[in-house]
């Protein structure tokens, strides 16, 4: 481990993002205009394909290309697990002299063997969950002198500030940064306010409801040994998954996401950040100019910025970071609409860089395929169904829809088996319900694309309320 600092050193990749040319469509400025143009093009193409005698052949050709890409992803072998750093925990039954020697050796090697990590949390009215989070972050199995914890109190109006003040007196690693009323930028603004003052070679970000495994840093840090890796995303697990059908669906959704993340990265495709449990190399974050305060999904925006700048994003399957699933359908609807809109906005913002292929071809192809699956297909569902009814025929995109359903079923089943190690029958039932649950994304994307095209959008950080119940805290994270 003595040579870790040399292997951990970084270099610049590609062009800094602020020097890249980011422009709007000619004659179309602003996201609403670009969204309207995109919607018109997608709907227009759908209508034209219905009217052309050979339109179905175009769709079959698209289906064949997506099938080829999908099979490559499903058949890809996952990357080998990285050996974690050694534990610094003191065995309970070890002789005192052995413990003292181990502690002395670890202290002498701290500066050489352990990269410094800064952990950030943006908290607003989180009194129900902030104490267990801080306790977990300040007791990680990592040398205490080689990491610190920063909590940004974003003008909380409940008891969060008082609880943080008490916690700061208990944990020397904890730094609390109050944020005044009216400070802009939402979560991105809070993170941008604090990260320049940190000293971490690696910067980790957690949500306030995160359940952080004690050995998380020992598994995360070695992944940055590869110089091209700019960020790492931990797998996310729903800690209250047994609560109801909605939370069970979210757990299946997370399994599907983690499976495709691993497979896509293995093929040289796009790895994505998911906010909670994301770690970014300081050099890469500086390269990208920090977090974008003009977006409602800072993690998805930073994902593209990192890839445009030439960095790779890796994925950690185990251990997983836990988070609370949304328990009510209305709250789920609002959360998913925010995620969908933020994900869609990044393509509107960076369309020229994508078209100009500022990434390697494998990433551009992978991004195009998943854009068609995630955003393109739901957006054309309404005109496709309307034309099918008017012309008394099946929807023209039915072959693509069938392919997407197949990929979702197979990917979710494999993800559940890989993550949960449960029986085939249990995973099969979870897969069936998970795909029924996933239908809500079709409505979310379709309505979001229309709403964004006609209504002006004011950026606003919509907070998801966290319950932090005792029952949830007892649920094990896989």
C-alpha positions as CSV (number, residue, x, y, z in Angstrom):
1,X,0.0,0.0,0.0
2,X,3.0,2.3,0.3
3,X,2.8,3.1,-3.5
4,X,-0.8,4.1,-3.3
5,X,-0.2,7.9,-3.6
6,X,1.7,7.4,-6.9
7,X,-1.0,5.3,-8.4
8,X,-3.7,7.6,-7.0
9,X,-2.3,10.6,-8.8
10,X,-4.3,12.0,-11.6
11,X,-4.0,13.8,-14.9
12,X,-6.2,16.0,-17.1
13,X,-8.4,14.3,-19.6
14,X,-9.9,16.0,-22.7
15,X,-11.0,19.6,-22.5
16,X,-12.3,21.3,-19.3
17,X,-16.0,21.6,-19.6
18,X,-16.1,25.4,-19.4
19,X,-14.1,25.6,-22.6
20,X,-16.5,23.4,-24.5
21,X,-19.0,25.1,-26.8
22,X,-22.6,24.6,-25.4
23,X,-25.2,26.2,-27.7
24,X,-29.0,26.1,-28.2
25,X,-30.8,25.0,-31.4
26,X,-30.6,27.8,-34.0
27,X,-33.6,30.0,-33.3
28,X,-34.5,28.0,-30.1
29,X,-33.2,29.3,-26.8
30,X,-34.1,28.0,-23.5
31,X,-35.2,24.5,-22.4
32,X,-38.9,25.1,-23.2
33,X,-38.3,26.0,-26.8
34,X,-35.9,23.0,-27.2
35,X,-38.4,20.7,-25.5
36,X,-41.2,21.9,-27.8
37,X,-39.1,21.3,-30.9
38,X,-38.0,17.8,-29.7
39,X,-41.6,16.9,-28.9
40,X,-42.8,18.1,-32.3
41,X,-40.1,16.1,-34.1
42,X,-40.8,12.9,-32.2
43,X,-44.5,13.2,-32.8
44,X,-44.1,14.2,-36.4
45,X,-41.8,11.2,-37.1
46,X,-44.3,8.9,-35.5
47,X,-47.2,10.1,-37.6
48,X,-45.0,9.9,-40.8
49,X,-43.9,6.3,-40.0
50,X,-47.6,5.3,-39.8
51,X,-48.4,6.9,-43.1
52,X,-45.4,5.4,-45.0
53,X,-45.8,1.9,-46.4
54,X,-42.3,1.0,-45.4
55,X,-42.5,2.7,-41.9
56,X,-42.8,-0.6,-40.2
57,X,-39.5,-1.7,-41.7
58,X,-37.8,1.3,-40.2
59,X,-39.1,0.3,-36.8
60,X,-38.0,-3.3,-37.3
61,X,-34.5,-2.1,-38.2
62,X,-34.4,0.1,-35.1
63,X,-35.6,-2.9,-33.1
64,X,-32.8,-5.1,-34.5
65,X,-30.1,-2.6,-33.6
66,X,-31.5,-2.2,-30.0
67,X,-31.8,-6.0,-29.7
68,X,-28.1,-6.3,-30.7
69,X,-27.0,-3.7,-28.1
70,X,-29.3,-5.3,-25.5
71,X,-27.9,-8.8,-26.0
72,X,-24.3,-7.5,-25.7
73,X,-25.3,-5.9,-22.4
74,X,-27.0,-9.0,-21.0
75,X,-24.2,-11.2,-22.0
76,X,-21.4,-9.0,-20.7
77,X,-19.4,-10.5,-17.8
78,X,-19.4,-8.2,-14.7
79,X,-16.0,-6.8,-13.6
80,X,-14.1,-8.6,-10.9
81,X,-14.5,-7.2,-7.4
82,X,-11.8,-4.9,-6.2
83,X,-9.9,-6.0,-3.0
84,X,-10.9,-3.6,-0.2
85,X,-8.4,-1.8,2.0
86,X,-7.6,-3.6,5.3
87,X,-9.8,-3.0,8.2
88,X,-8.7,-0.6,10.9
89,X,-11.2,-2.0,13.4
90,X,-9.8,-3.3,16.7
91,X,-10.8,-7.0,17.4
92,X,-12.7,-7.2,20.6
93,X,-10.7,-10.3,21.8
94,X,-7.2,-9.1,20.8
95,X,-4.6,-8.6,23.5
96,X,-4.0,-5.0,24.4
97,X,-0.4,-5.0,23.3
98,X,-1.5,-6.3,19.8
99,X,-4.1,-3.6,19.5
100,X,-1.7,-0.9,20.6
101,X,0.8,-2.0,18.0
102,X,-1.8,-2.1,15.2
103,X,-3.0,1.4,16.1
104,X,0.6,2.7,16.1
105,X,1.4,1.2,12.8
106,X,-1.8,2.5,11.2
107,X,-1.2,5.9,12.5
108,X,2.4,6.0,11.1
109,X,1.1,4.8,7.7
110,X,-2.0,7.1,7.5
111,X,-0.3,9.8,5.4
112,X,1.0,7.3,3.0
113,X,-1.6,4.6,2.7
114,X,-5.0,6.3,3.0
115,X,-6.2,9.0,0.6
116,X,-8.1,11.8,2.4
117,X,-11.9,11.6,2.0
118,X,-14.4,14.4,2.7
119,X,-18.0,13.4,3.1
120,X,-20.7,16.0,2.4
121,X,-24.4,16.1,3.3
122,X,-26.9,18.8,2.4
123,X,-29.6,18.8,5.1
124,X,-32.8,20.7,5.3
125,X,-35.3,19.9,8.1
126,X,-33.8,16.5,8.7
127,X,-34.2,16.2,12.5
128,X,-35.7,12.7,12.2
129,X,-32.7,11.2,10.5
130,X,-29.6,13.4,11.0
131,X,-28.4,11.8,14.3
132,X,-28.0,8.2,13.1
133,X,-26.5,9.5,9.8
134,X,-23.8,11.5,11.6
135,X,-23.1,8.7,14.0
136,X,-22.6,6.3,11.1
137,X,-20.4,8.7,9.1
138,X,-18.2,9.5,12.1
139,X,-17.6,5.8,13.0
140,X,-16.5,4.4,9.7
141,X,-13.9,1.7,9.4
142,X,-11.3,4.1,8.1
143,X,-8.5,6.0,9.9
144,X,-10.2,8.9,11.7
145,X,-7.4,11.2,10.8
146,X,-7.9,10.6,7.0
147,X,-11.5,11.7,6.6
148,X,-13.9,14.4,7.7
149,X,-17.7,15.0,7.6
150,X,-19.3,18.2,6.5
151,X,-23.0,18.8,7.0
152,X,-24.6,21.9,5.3
153,X,-27.6,23.0,7.3
154,X,-29.6,24.6,4.5
155,X,-31.7,27.0,6.7
156,X,-33.6,24.3,8.5
157,X,-36.6,25.5,10.5
158,X,-37.0,22.4,12.7
159,X,-34.6,21.0,15.3
160,X,-31.9,20.0,12.8
161,X,-29.5,22.9,13.8
162,X,-29.7,22.2,17.5
163,X,-29.1,18.5,16.9
164,X,-26.1,19.2,14.7
165,X,-24.7,21.6,17.3
166,X,-24.8,18.8,19.9
167,X,-23.3,16.3,17.5
168,X,-20.4,18.6,16.6
169,X,-19.4,18.6,20.3
170,X,-19.4,14.8,20.3
171,X,-17.6,14.1,17.0
172,X,-14.3,16.0,16.2
173,X,-14.5,15.0,12.5
174,X,-17.9,16.8,12.1
175,X,-18.0,20.3,10.5
176,X,-21.3,22.1,10.4
177,X,-21.8,24.9,7.9
178,X,-25.1,26.9,8.3
179,X,-26.6,28.3,5.2
180,X,-28.6,31.5,5.3
181,X,-32.2,32.0,4.1
182,X,-32.5,32.8,0.5
183,X,-29.3,31.0,-0.6
184,X,-29.9,29.7,-4.1
185,X,-29.0,26.6,-6.0
186,X,-30.7,24.0,-3.9
187,X,-28.6,20.9,-3.1
188,X,-26.1,21.9,-5.8
189,X,-25.7,25.3,-4.2
190,X,-25.2,23.8,-0.8
191,X,-22.5,21.4,-2.1
192,X,-20.7,24.1,-4.0
193,X,-20.6,26.3,-0.9
194,X,-18.7,23.6,1.1
195,X,-16.6,21.5,-1.2
196,X,-13.9,24.1,-2.1
197,X,-13.1,24.3,1.7
198,X,-12.6,20.6,2.1
199,X,-9.2,18.9,1.7
200,X,-10.4,15.4,0.5
201,X,-8.7,13.8,-2.5
202,X,-12.1,12.1,-2.9
203,X,-15.4,13.8,-2.1
204,X,-18.4,11.7,-1.1
205,X,-22.0,12.8,-1.1
206,X,-24.9,11.3,0.9
207,X,-28.5,12.1,1.4
208,X,-29.7,12.8,4.9
209,X,-31.6,9.5,5.1
210,X,-28.6,7.4,4.0
211,X,-27.8,4.2,5.9
212,X,-24.0,4.1,5.4
213,X,-22.2,0.7,5.9
214,X,-19.3,0.9,8.2
215,X,-16.9,-0.5,5.6
216,X,-18.0,1.7,2.7
217,X,-14.8,3.7,2.4
218,X,-12.6,0.6,2.4
219,X,-14.4,-0.6,-0.7
220,X,-14.8,2.7,-2.4
221,X,-11.3,4.1,-2.3
222,X,-9.5,1.3,-4.2
223,X,-11.8,1.9,-7.2
224,X,-10.1,5.3,-7.6
225,X,-6.8,3.5,-8.1
226,X,-7.5,3.6,-11.8
227,X,-6.5,7.1,-13.0
228,X,-9.3,7.5,-15.5
229,X,-12.0,6.9,-12.8
230,X,-13.5,10.2,-11.9
231,X,-16.4,9.0,-9.8
232,X,-18.0,5.9,-8.2
233,X,-21.6,5.3,-7.4
234,X,-22.6,2.9,-4.7
235,X,-25.6,0.6,-5.2
236,X,-28.7,1.9,-3.5
237,X,-31.0,-0.3,-1.4
238,X,-34.5,0.5,-0.1
239,X,-34.3,0.1,3.7
240,X,-38.1,0.1,4.2
241,X,-38.8,-2.2,1.2
242,X,-41.1,-4.4,3.3
243,X,-43.5,-1.5,4.1
244,X,-45.9,-1.8,1.1
245,X,-46.2,-2.6,-2.6
246,X,-44.7,0.8,-3.5
247,X,-41.5,0.3,-1.6
248,X,-41.2,-3.2,-2.9
249,X,-41.5,-1.9,-6.4
250,X,-38.7,0.7,-5.7
251,X,-36.4,-2.1,-4.5
252,X,-37.0,-4.0,-7.7
253,X,-36.4,-0.8,-9.6
254,X,-33.0,-0.3,-7.8
255,X,-32.0,-3.9,-8.7
256,X,-32.8,-3.2,-12.3
257,X,-30.8,0.0,-12.3
258,X,-27.8,-1.5,-10.6
259,X,-27.7,-4.5,-13.0
260,X,-27.7,-2.4,-16.1
261,X,-25.2,0.0,-14.6
262,X,-22.7,-2.8,-14.1
263,X,-23.3,-4.3,-17.5
264,X,-23.1,-1.0,-19.4
265,X,-19.9,0.0,-17.7
266,X,-18.4,-3.4,-18.5
267,X,-19.0,-2.7,-22.2
268,X,-17.5,0.8,-22.1
269,X,-20.9,2.5,-21.9
270,X,-22.3,5.1,-19.6
271,X,-22.0,4.8,-15.8
272,X,-24.3,7.2,-14.0
273,X,-24.4,8.9,-10.6
274,X,-27.4,8.6,-8.4
275,X,-26.9,11.3,-5.8
276,X,-26.9,9.3,-2.6
277,X,-23.7,7.4,-2.2
278,X,-21.8,9.1,-5.0
279,X,-18.0,9.7,-4.7
280,X,-16.1,12.1,-7.0
281,X,-12.4,12.6,-7.5
282,X,-11.5,16.1,-6.5
283,X,-9.5,16.7,-9.7
284,X,-12.5,15.6,-11.8
285,X,-14.9,17.8,-9.9
286,X,-12.6,20.8,-10.4
287,X,-12.4,19.8,-14.0
288,X,-16.2,20.0,-14.3
289,X,-16.6,23.2,-12.4
290,X,-18.4,21.7,-9.4
291,X,-22.1,21.0,-9.4
292,X,-24.5,22.7,-11.8
293,X,-26.9,25.0,-9.9
294,X,-29.2,25.4,-12.9
295,X,-30.6,21.9,-12.7
296,X,-32.9,20.0,-10.5
297,X,-30.9,16.7,-10.7
298,X,-27.3,17.6,-9.9
299,X,-26.2,13.9,-10.1
300,X,-27.5,13.3,-13.6
301,X,-26.0,16.6,-14.8
302,X,-22.6,15.9,-13.3
303,X,-22.7,12.4,-15.0
304,X,-22.6,13.9,-18.4
305,X,-20.1,16.6,-17.5
306,X,-17.7,13.9,-16.2
307,X,-18.1,11.8,-19.4
308,X,-17.7,14.8,-21.6
309,X,-14.4,15.7,-19.8
310,X,-13.1,12.2,-20.4
311,X,-13.6,10.6,-17.0
312,X,-15.1,7.2,-16.2
313,X,-17.8,6.4,-13.6
314,X,-17.6,3.1,-11.9
315,X,-20.2,1.2,-9.8
316,X,-19.9,-0.5,-6.4
317,X,-22.3,-3.4,-5.9
318,X,-21.5,-4.3,-2.3
319,X,-21.8,-2.8,0.2
320,X,-24.9,-0.8,-0.7
321,X,-26.0,2.5,0.7
322,X,-29.5,2.4,2.1
323,X,-32.2,5.0,1.7
324,X,-35.9,5.4,2.5
325,X,-38.3,4.5,-0.2
326,X,-41.3,6.8,-0.8
327,X,-44.3,5.2,0.8
328,X,-47.2,7.1,-0.8
329,X,-48.2,7.2,-4.5
330,X,-48.5,11.0,-4.6
331,X,-45.1,11.5,-3.1
332,X,-43.7,8.9,-5.5
333,X,-45.3,10.8,-8.5
334,X,-43.7,14.1,-7.5
335,X,-40.3,12.5,-6.9
336,X,-40.3,10.6,-10.2
337,X,-41.4,13.7,-12.1
338,X,-38.4,15.6,-10.7
339,X,-36.1,12.8,-11.7
340,X,-37.6,12.5,-15.2
341,X,-37.5,16.2,-15.8
342,X,-33.9,16.6,-14.6
343,X,-32.8,13.7,-16.7
344,X,-34.5,15.1,-19.8
345,X,-33.1,18.6,-19.2
346,X,-29.5,17.4,-19.5
347,X,-30.1,16.2,-23.0
348,X,-31.6,19.5,-23.9
349,X,-28.7,21.3,-22.3
350,X,-25.9,19.3,-23.8
351,X,-27.4,18.1,-27.1
352,X,-24.6,19.6,-29.2
353,X,-21.8,17.9,-27.2
354,X,-23.6,14.6,-27.7
355,X,-24.1,15.1,-31.4
356,X,-20.5,16.2,-31.8
357,X,-19.5,13.0,-30.1
358,X,-17.4,14.5,-27.3
359,X,-17.3,11.0,-25.8
360,X,-15.9,7.8,-27.2
361,X,-18.3,6.1,-29.8
362,X,-19.2,3.3,-27.4
363,X,-20.6,5.8,-24.9
364,X,-22.4,7.8,-27.5
365,X,-24.1,4.7,-28.9
366,X,-25.0,3.5,-25.4
367,X,-26.5,6.8,-24.5
368,X,-28.5,7.0,-27.7
369,X,-29.9,3.5,-27.1
370,X,-31.0,4.2,-23.6
371,X,-32.4,7.6,-24.5
372,X,-34.6,5.9,-27.0
373,X,-35.7,3.4,-24.4
374,X,-36.1,5.8,-21.4
375,X,-37.4,8.9,-23.1
376,X,-38.1,8.5,-26.8
377,X,-40.5,5.5,-26.6
378,X,-42.7,6.9,-23.8
379,X,-42.9,10.3,-25.5
380,X,-44.2,8.8,-28.8
381,X,-46.7,6.5,-27.0
382,X,-49.6,8.9,-27.3
383,X,-49.4,9.7,-31.1
384,X,-48.5,6.1,-31.8
385,X,-51.6,4.8,-30.0
386,X,-53.8,7.5,-31.6
387,X,-52.6,6.7,-35.1
388,X,-53.1,3.0,-34.5
389,X,-56.7,3.5,-33.5
390,X,-57.4,5.8,-36.4
391,X,-55.9,3.4,-38.9
392,X,-57.2,0.2,-37.3
393,X,-53.7,-1.3,-36.8
394,X,-51.3,-2.2,-34.1
395,X,-49.0,0.5,-32.7
396,X,-46.0,0.8,-35.0
397,X,-43.6,0.9,-32.1
398,X,-44.9,-2.4,-30.6
399,X,-41.8,-4.3,-31.5
400,X,-39.6,-1.8,-29.6
401,X,-42.0,-1.8,-26.7
402,X,-41.9,-5.7,-26.6
403,X,-38.1,-5.6,-26.6
404,X,-38.0,-3.0,-23.8
405,X,-40.3,-5.1,-21.6
406,X,-38.2,-8.2,-22.3
407,X,-35.0,-6.4,-21.3
408,X,-36.7,-5.0,-18.2
409,X,-37.9,-8.5,-17.1
410,X,-34.5,-10.1,-17.7
411,X,-32.5,-7.3,-16.2
412,X,-34.7,-7.0,-13.1
413,X,-34.6,-10.7,-12.4
414,X,-30.8,-10.9,-12.8
415,X,-30.4,-7.8,-10.7
416,X,-32.5,-9.2,-7.9
417,X,-30.6,-12.5,-8.0
418,X,-27.3,-10.8,-8.0
419,X,-28.2,-8.3,-5.2
420,X,-30.4,-10.3,-2.9
421,X,-29.3,-13.9,-3.4
422,X,-32.9,-15.1,-3.0
423,X,-34.7,-18.1,-4.6
424,X,-35.7,-18.1,-8.2
425,X,-39.4,-18.1,-7.3
426,X,-39.1,-15.2,-5.0
427,X,-37.1,-13.2,-7.5
428,X,-39.6,-14.1,-10.2
429,X,-42.6,-12.8,-8.2
430,X,-40.7,-9.6,-7.4
431,X,-39.8,-9.2,-11.0
432,X,-43.5,-9.5,-12.1
433,X,-44.6,-6.9,-9.6
434,X,-41.6,-4.7,-10.3
435,X,-42.5,-4.5,-14.0
436,X,-46.1,-3.7,-13.2
437,X,-44.9,-1.0,-10.9
438,X,-42.5,0.4,-13.6
439,X,-45.4,1.2,-15.9
440,X,-45.8,4.4,-14.0
441,X,-42.6,5.7,-15.7
442,X,-44.5,5.6,-19.1
443,X,-47.0,8.1,-17.8
444,X,-44.4,10.2,-16.0
445,X,-42.2,10.6,-19.0
446,X,-45.0,11.2,-21.5
447,X,-46.7,13.9,-19.3
448,X,-43.3,15.4,-18.4
449,X,-42.2,15.8,-22.0
450,X,-45.5,17.6,-22.9
451,X,-45.5,19.8,-19.8
452,X,-41.9,20.9,-20.3
453,X,-42.7,21.8,-23.9
454,X,-45.5,24.2,-23.0
455,X,-45.0,25.5,-19.5
456,X,-42.1,27.7,-18.2
457,X,-40.1,26.0,-15.5
458,X,-38.8,27.7,-12.4
459,X,-36.0,25.8,-10.8
460,X,-37.0,24.7,-7.3
461,X,-35.5,22.1,-4.9
462,X,-38.4,19.9,-3.9
463,X,-37.5,18.1,-0.7
464,X,-38.5,14.5,-0.1
465,X,-39.6,14.1,3.5
466,X,-37.7,11.4,5.5
467,X,-39.5,9.5,8.3
468,X,-36.5,7.8,10.0
469,X,-38.7,5.3,11.8
470,X,-37.3,2.8,14.2
471,X,-38.7,0.0,12.1
472,X,-36.7,1.3,9.0
473,X,-33.5,1.6,11.0
474,X,-33.7,-2.1,11.9
475,X,-33.9,-3.3,8.3
476,X,-30.6,-4.7,7.0
477,X,-29.0,-3.3,3.9
478,X,-27.9,-6.0,1.5
